[in-house]
Amino acid sequence: MFNLGELNSSNNLLLDYLKDQSPETLAKVAQSVSPEAQQIIHQNIQNLLGILPPPQFNVTITTDRENLAGLIGSAMMTGYFIRQMETRMQLDKSFAE
């Protein structure tokens, strides 16, 4: 799913932590996300990268380590925020019943 081995992690504690996780752990976390949250995160990353439709364009994105770390951090914060909003929505629904 994720190939973190190729990234240089000098002074990046988050990247070091992610590299220490087993592929099974990362897959389990990724699978625990609801389809709705996955769609929102997918759309957010596409918007950040400015993705063009694949059938019409062959897009290649090149970046450096710092910008990639920023993108990963942004995606993680988006995921965290969305998960918190899902929890809040579930609580609101249960109190409304």
N, C-alpha and C positions, 0 to 999 in steps of 0.2 A: 504494500500500500504506500508506504513512505520510504524513500531512500535517503536517510540522513547521514549515512556513512561518508559521503563525498564532501560534506560541508565542513569547513574549518571552524572550530568552536572556541578559538582563543578569546577568553574573557566573556563568553556568552553562557551564563549559567542556565538559561532556559534551553538552549540547544544541547548543552551537556546533559541536562535532565532528560530531554526527549530521546537522546541517543542511548541513554541507560535503560530505557523502557523496552520491553520485548515487543516484537511485532504483534504478538497475540494481544497484549495489553492495549496497544494503539488501535488495533482492529476492533477490540471490544468497546473501547470508548467511542470510536467512530460509529459503530453499529447501534449504540445506545441513543443516538440523536434521532429525534422524530423526523419523518419525511418533510414536514413543513419547515422545520428549522434547517434541515439540509438544503432545501430549496432557497431559503432566504440567504444563507451563507454563500451558496453557489452564486446567486445573483449578485451579492455584494462583491465577491472576489472578481467576477466578470466585470463589474462596473469599475473596480479599482484598476484592473488591467486594461480596460478598454477593448475587450474581445470583440472581434468581428465574426460574423457567422461563418463557421467552418466550410460549408459547401462552396462558398464564393471566394474565400480568402485562405491562404496558407500563412498563419500567423506564427512568428517566432518571437519570444520575449527573452531578452538578455538583461541581467541585472547584476549588481554586486552583492556581497554578503550583507552589508548594512541595510540595503533596501529590501532584500529578501527577509531579513529579520524583522523589519518594520511591517512587511506584509503579513508575515506569520503572526506577529503580535496583534495586528489589527484583526485578523481572522479569529484569533483566540478570544479577544475582547468581545467581538461581535457574537461569537458562540456563547460566551459566558452571559452576556446581556440577554440574548434570546432565550437561553435556558432559564434565567431568572424570570423573564416575562411569561414563559410557559408555566412555571410554577405558580406565579401570581394568578394567571388565568385559571388554573385548576383550583386554586384556593377560592377565588371569586365565585366560580361555578358551584363549589361545594357549599359555600355560605349562602348562596342565593336559593338553594334548594330547600 
